[in-house]
């Protein structure tokens, strides 16, 4: 069967060193700009100073403190600033967390109700403030897609929403901003990007040579970076990770093909309850999910082995290769290596049920019982 799909991505990408100067192409001196960032690393690595120079002559204020998993509570403080200061443009400087938080900010600031309605599925975004991005940590691809994930501390929830209204207008991708990232951040970015591609690739077979070929090119690139991990401080290594992570989730490779995302949905709950990094939760869940769903995904897993890892073997042997990949960059696939308690099943399964995650996966056959089996296997 041939593919049928609509693909839309309006984000302008400014890629390469010094491209932060392109920010002004999208701004007016009439704008009131809110610069949003995280814990302050941009003031240590010089990014803040560069952006300040670019914004000379513009009317701008700032908001900092966006967490590694952005919270509803923190972003609502920014909503208050946007409304009180009549902000009409948001500039997100950071990684996926800051960008996701700013997508919520852009939508919630023009909404009369509680912005959590978007994440709870009670309301659709109908309008949003314009948003621009200066990316400092590649991983999520959020800089050029329409999805966002937020956490609510009060209820230990991690939910998502998506809307074409929150596509960033532009994204600056200058990999020189990566040179102060930690090994943990780089590894998380690599793992995150790899799983993003897999959620759109390790599903059902399809007829598109472009979609499968493009996915495999991205995956092979990430494998190559993992094999070249000792050179992760090199400019070209970092430049490649920035572009690979961006293309992993800009929407194209998933257009018209079956998608999974169960690894993400289960992983979100692990992050909500136990504070695992997003990529850590994905590395824990994905291999076990593939084992449980090995019959459904056999053809694609074997294709992954042949076309990405360059190995022919059983499904189990290919999954082991996947685990070796994550471990090689220091990301454990064993949930027991993280700070968990003995209530994983007791916490996660009811949360999945409460959030409607009762028939996940491309075949909608990942029930709560299947999710429980997967989680028990993660604690190996």
N, C-alpha and C positions, 0 to 999 in steps of 0.2 A: 504494500500500500504506500502511495506517495504521501509526503508530508503536507499538511496544511497549517499555516501559522501566520500571525501578524507579529512583526518585530518593530519596536520603537525604542530608540534611545537618543534623547535630545542633548545629552551632556557633552559639552566641548571639552576635549582633553588637551591640556598644554603639557607636553612631555619633555623633560630634559632639564639640564642645569640652567638656572637663572630664569626659568619660566614664571617665577612668582611675579615678575613685572607685568605679566599678562592679566593679572587680576583687575587692573584699572580699565581694561577694555570692556568690562562688564558692569562697571560702576558709574554712577553720576555724582557730581558734586552736591546734588540735591538729596542724595541718599543719607539716611541715618543708619549706620552700620553697627551691628553687634558682632565683635570678634569673640569667638567661643573656643576655649581650649581646655586641656585636662589638668594634670597636676603641676604644671609649671616647667616641664622639661624643655619646652620651646624657648624659655628664657635662658637656659643653660647652654643650649646648642646653637644659639644665634638666629634661629628661625624667627623668633619674636622681633628681634631688631630689624631683620630684613623686611618683614611685613610692615612694621611701623614706618620704615622709610618709604615703602611703596604707597602707604596710605596717607602720606603727608599731604595736607591740604583738603583731606576728606573729613567728614564729621563721623567719628567713631568712638565707641566705648567698648568695654570688654567684660566678659564673664568667664571665670575659671572654676576648676574643681569638678569637671565631669569625670565620673569614675570609669574604671576599666570595664565595668558592666554598668552602663548609664542607667540612672534611676529616675523614675517618675517624680520622686520627691525633689531631687536636685534640679531637674529640668523645669519643674514648675516654678522654681525661683527665677529661672531665666525668663519664663513666660511673663512673670510680673514685671521684669525690667523692660521687656519688649513693649508691653502695653503702656507702662508709665512713661517711657522715654520716646514713644512713637517711632520705634525702630522699624525700618522697612526693608532691610537686607541683612541676612545672616551669613557670616563668613566662618566656617568651621575649619579649625586648624588642628589636625591630629590624625588618629587612626579611625577604625570603624566605630569605636564606641562614641567618640565625639561626634562623628558624622550622623550616626543613628540618633543620638540625642538631639542633634540639631534638626533632623527631619521631623521628629516629634515637636520640637519647638516651633518650627515653621508652620506646622498644621495647627497645633494647639493654640497658638497666639491669635489665630483668626477664627477660633471656635468659641461659641458662647457657653458650651457645656464643659464637662470634665474631659480633658484630653485622653484619659485612660479609656474612654468609650471607643476610641479607634483600635486599641489593642484588645479590648474585651469583645469586639465584634458588634458593638451596639450602635456604631455610627460609621459612615464612610467619610473620608476626607473630601471636601468639596472645593477647598481653596487653601493655599498656603503661601507664606512669604517666599520670595526668591532666596535661594541658598547657593553659595559657592563653597568650594573646598580647596584647602591646601593640605595634601596628604603627607603625613610624616611616618606612618607605619602601615605597610602594605599587608593585607590579609583578607579582608572581608569583601572587597569589591564594592563596598557601600558608596564609594565616591562617584560611581556612575550606574547605580541601579535605584529602584524605587521601593526598596524594602528597609525596614528598621526593626530592631529588637530592643526592648527596654525591660527593666526589672522594677518591681514594686516591692520595696523592703517590708512594708507593713504586712503583706500577705505572702511573702516568699514566692512571688510569681515572676516568671520571665516569659513575656509574650511578644508577638510580632504584629506588624501591620504593613501594608504596602499600598501605594497610591502613585499614579503618574504625576500627581501634583508635587511630590517631594523629590522628584529627580533633581539632582544638583544642576544648576545652569552651566557650571564649568567645574573642572577639577585640575589642579596643578599637581603634576607628578614629577617631582624632582628628587631622584634617588640619593642625592648628596645629603638630604635631610635624614637619611637612615644611618649615618655613620656613628651615631651615639646609641643606637639601639642595643639592647642586651641580647645575649644568645637565646634567652628564653623568648623574647619578642620575635626574633628572626625565625626561630623554630616554629613558634605558634603560627606565624604568617605562612610558612611553607605548608604545614599540616592543614591549616584552615583552607588554603587554596586547593590543595589536593582533594580534600573531602568535598569541597564545593563542586568540583568537576565530576567526581564520582556520583554525587547525588543526581546528576543529570545524564550520566553515562552508564553506570552499572545498573541498568534497568532492563528494559526489553530491547530486542534487536530492532534496528530500523534500517531504512533503505538509503539514508543520506550519507554519502561518502564524505561530504563536507562536515556534517555535525560530528560523526564519529572520528574522522581524521583530525579535525580541529581539537576535539577533546583529548585525543591521544597525543597530539603535539604538545599541548599544555602539560599533560601528565608526564610525558618524557622530559620536558624541560625541568619540572620540579624534581624528578628523580635525578637528573644530572646535577642539579644544585645540591641535593642531599649527598651525592657522591663526592662533590667538590666542597663539602662543608668546611674544610680547613681554610678555604679562601673566602669565607663569608664576609670578611671585612673589606674585600676588594670592591671597587666601584662597579665593575661590570657584573659581578655576582648580584649585588644589591639592585642594580638597574633591572636585571632580568627578573628577579623576584617581584619587583614592583609592577612590571608589566604583566607577568604571568598571573599574579593575584587579581589584577584588574580584569583581565580577560576571562578569568574563571567564573565570574559572576556579573557580567554586564548584560546578561539576558540572551545572548545569541545561541550559545550551544544548547540551551534548554528549550529553544523555540520549536514547537511542533513535535517534540519527543516526550516520552514518558519520563516523569521525574519521581524521585523517592522522597527525600527530606525527613524520613523517620529518624535517622541518626541525629539530625539537628534537634528535632522535637524532644527526643529523649534526653539529649545532651543539655538542652535548655533547662530542663528540670534539675539535672545534676548541678548545674551552675547556680540555679536559684536557691537550692537547699544547702549546697556545700562549698560554693564559691570557687569551683574549678574554673580555670581559664577556659574560654570557649573551645580552643583547639584541643586542650586536654580532654574535655568531655567527648569530643568527636573521636579522638584516637582511642578512647576507652570503648566506646559503643560500636563503632563501625565494624571492626573485625568480627565481633561476636554476632552482630546483625547479619553479616554476610554468611557466617557459618549456619545460622538458623534458616536463612533464606537461600541457602546454596542451590537448592533444586530450581527455584524460580530464576535465579541469577546465574546459573551455571555457564551458559553460553557467553555472557558478557564478562564474567570473571576470567574465563579461559582466554577470551580475547584480550583482556587487560594483561594477562600473563605474557601472551605472545607478542603483542604490539607495543606494550609499554615497558615491561620488565625484560623482554627478550628471552622468556623462559617458557618452555612447554612443560606441563605437569598437571597434577590434580588440582581441583579447586582448593583443597586444604593447603597445598604447597604454595599456591599464589597468595592466599590470605596470609600465610607466614611471611612471604616476601613483603607484603604490605606492613605487617607489624615490625619487621626489621627496618623498613624505611623510617617509620616514626621513631623507633628506638635509636636509630643512628643519629638523629638530631636532638636526642635527649628528651623525647616526649614519651612517657610510659603509656602502655596500653592496658595496664592492670589497675583497676579502680582502687585496690587495696594500697597502692603506692601514694594515694592522696588522702587528705584529711576527711575521712568519712566515719560514720558510726554504724551501728548494727540495725539501723532503721531505713536502709536504702529502699527496700521494697515497700515498706510501710509508708514512706513519704512519697516516692515517685509515682507509683501506680495510681493512687487516688488523685494525684495532681494531673496526670495524663487524662484520667477519666473526666475530671472537672473541666479540663480545657478542650474536651471533645476529641482527644487523640485516641480514638478507640478502633479506628480502621485505617491505619497509615500504610504508606508505601504505594508503589505504582499499581499494585493489584488490590490495594485496600484490605490486605489480609494480615496486617500486623495488628492483631487484637491486643487487649490488655494482657491476656495470657501469654502471648508471644513476647510482648515487651518485658514481662516478668522473667521469662526464660532468658532473654538476652541480658537483662540486668544481673541475674544470678551468675551468668557466664563471665561477666566483666570482673567479678570478684574472684579471679582465678588464683 
